[in-house]
Amino acid sequence: MSVTVITNDNFEEEVLKADKPVLVDFWAVWCGPCKRLSPLVDQIAEENDGVKVCKCNVDDNPELAQRFGIMSIPTLIVFKNGEVADQSVGAVPKDRILSLIGL
């Protein structure tokens, strides 16, 4: 599957109402660790149909960043049934991301 870009307008439909777990990568263009993490997030999207993978640019969507208390990026949040199930801050290895999701 491809990565879904999340905005204030589509967050509820794409994330909170999703019928499977959702991994959201909160990132910014200027963030070095975000650039290192992004290819891993893309790989997970391509390799796993059981999870929806999304990216949210915090500069373009500050309301979402504030809503979920994003203080540092990258921040990964896993949503299950519309609720925050787990999260991780900083660039982490792929196996850590998969364990967050439960894969």
Beta strands, then each sheet from edge to edge (+ up, - down):
strand 1: 4-5
strand 2: 22-27
strand 3: 52-57
strand 4: 75-80
strand 5: 83-89
sheet 1: 1+ 3+ 2+ 4- 5+
end
